[in-house]
């Protein structure tokens, strides 16, 4: 099961979805594979008999077997997998940093990741040492350092807070600082409110959940804890 034969290759071929594995850098929350947008993509691929725009993979070895690891195109791959169709893929040998950069760039050019998905992806890369700092990662990816920091702040929110929302995909960049500040000011109260919201059915709208968590009235000015003025969580 030698993958050296693929070094430098950029061939496009149809692959059995069973031979393709998701990267550990995979950045799509499972909820990205439900809903009208994904259903429309799946219908388009079904009508065409496959994905016209290829995904990208790199050769990999999993448990001693030759496989292909997704670089980008997770939604197209998932649609083909659900439809029982082979996936059209471009094969290229790239290292981890190149894989991450290409995956991030392709997603931002096509179907933007949610702030939450971006944050989870960036946090995993930092934790595994793909880049030594927020700044180095932002430079490599060509993204705004402040937005990267906000995405990371969302990904670092306690699960109790995230679960107050119907979906983590509802979280927005501009909520990162107020939520972090509210937690720093009075974590127990935020957790208590989050627990009450999570038990509510139907769940309030995302903006209402946010205002409830930070202790502000929906539609009014958000009153932030004093600590926000001196806390800089973005540029570490």
N, C-alpha and C positions, 0 to 999 in steps of 0.2 A: 504493500500500500504506500508507494513512494509518491509524494506530491511534488518532487523536484521537477517533474515533467511540465508543471504548469508555471515555472518561474518565467516571469516576463510575458506570460500569455494574456491576451485580451480577446479570446474567442467568445463568440456568443452561441449558446446552444440551449436546447430544451433539457431541463433537469426534472427528474422525479422529485416532488416536494419532500419525499421521505429521505432524500439524500442531503437536504439542506437543513442546517441548524441555525438557530438565532444566536447572534453574537452576545457575549456577556455585556457589551455596551448597548444592547438593544434599548431603544428609547421610547417605545410605544407602550402606553398603559393599555391593558386589555380593553378598556372602555373605548379606545380608539377604533376597535373592530366591531363596534355596534353603532346603530343610528343611521339616519338617512344618507349622510355623506358616504359612509362605507358601503351601504346597500347599493347606492348608485354606482360606485366604483366596481362592485362585484357584478352588477348587471351589465356594465359596459364590457368587462372582461369576458363574461359569459357569452354575450352577443358576438364578440370578436373571436371566440374560440380560444382565448388566451390573452396574456398581457402583451400588448403591442410594444410598450416601452419596457425594455428589459430592466430587471433588478441587477444588482451587482453582488458578486460573491467572491470569496477567496478560498483556495484549497485549504483543507483542514484535516486533521486526523482525530477522530473521536473513538475512544476505546479500541484503538488499533485499526479502525476502519476508515477508509477514505471518505470524506464528506466535504461539503461546501458550507462555509460560514457567511451569513448575510452581511454585506457591507451597508447597503441601503436598499430600500424598496420593501419595507416590512408590510405595508398595507397591501401592495400588489401581490406579494408572496402569500399573505394570509388569505386573500380572495381566491387565488389559484388553489391553495390547499383546501379551502372549504368546498370549492367546486370540483375537486378531484382532477384538476388539470395540471399538466406539467408547467413549470414556470420557465419563461424565457429569461436567461441570465447571461450577463457578461462576466467572464472569469478573469480575475486579475490577482496577482500576488502583491499584497500591500502589508506593511507592518501595522502595529496597533494604533500608532499616532495617525498614520495616513488613513486608516479605516475610520477612526473617530472623526477626523476633519471632513472626510468625504460624506459620511453619514449625516453630520450636522449641517453641512452646506446644502446637500440635496434636499433634506427635509425643510430647510428654511426657504429654498427656492420653489418647492412644490406645495405640499400641505403642511403649513407651519405646525410645529409641535406646540402644545399648550405650555404655559409657563411652568406648570408642575412637571411635565415630562422633560422639559429642558433642564430643570433643576436637578431632577433625579439622575439624569444622564451626566451632567457636569459633576455632581457630587460623587458619583461612582468613579469617574475618571480621576478626580483628585484623591479619593481614598485609596485607589490602586496605584497612585504615583505616576499616572500618565503625564502629568505636568506638576511642577513643584508649587505653583501658586495660581490664584485667580488671574493675576495679571498675565502670566505666561500663557495660560490657557486662552484668555481673551485675545491675545496677540496672535496665537496660532490659528484660532478659529475666525478671526476677523470680526468679532462681535463686540458690542459695547460693554465695557467693564462694569458699569453700574447695573445694566440689565442682567448681566451674568450673576452679579452679586445678589440681586433680588430673586433670581431664579433659585439660587442656592439657599437663600433664606426660606423660600417656600418649601423646598425639599427637606429642610431641617426642622420644619414645624413638627411638634409632637403629634403622634397619631390621633390623640384625643381631639385635637383641633381640626385636623384634616377630616376626620369622620363626622364632624358636624355638617359638612357639606354633602350634598347628594352625590357628588363626584369630585375627586381631586382636580379634574380637568376644569372645574369652575373657578379655581383660584386664579387671581390676577396679579400681575407684577406690582401694581400700585398698592396692593394690600399687604405686601411683605413687611414693610417697616412698621405700620401701625400694629399688626398682629405681633411682631417680635417685641415691640415696645410694651404692648398690653401684657404679654406674658412675663416680661421682665418686671413690670410694675406689680402685678398681682396674679401670679400663675394659678393659684387655687380658684379664684373667682372665674377666670377664663375657662378653666377645666369644668367648673360647675355649670357654667352657661352652655358650654359645648355639649355636655352630657344631656342637658335638658333639650337642646335643639335636636340632637341625634335621635332622641326618643319621640320626636314629633312626627306625625304623619297627617297630611303630606308635609314634607320638609319645606321651610320657607325658601324664597328665592335666594340665590347666592349672595346678592348685595345685602339682603336683609340679614342673612346669617353673619356676614362680615360685620355689619354694624352692631348686631347683638353681641358678638364676641368681644369687640373692642369697647363696648359700653356706650355706643353712640346711637342717636336716633336716626333711622333710615331717612335719607333725604336732607338731613341737616348737616352741620359741621361736625366732623369727627374730632372729638376731644382726645388728644394723645397724652400719655403720661409724660411728665417733665423729662424723664430720662432720654426720650427720643432726641432731644436737642444735642445731647453729648455722645450719643452712640453712633458709631460708624461701622456698619457690618458689611460694607460692600467691598472694600479695597484690600482685604487681607490677602 
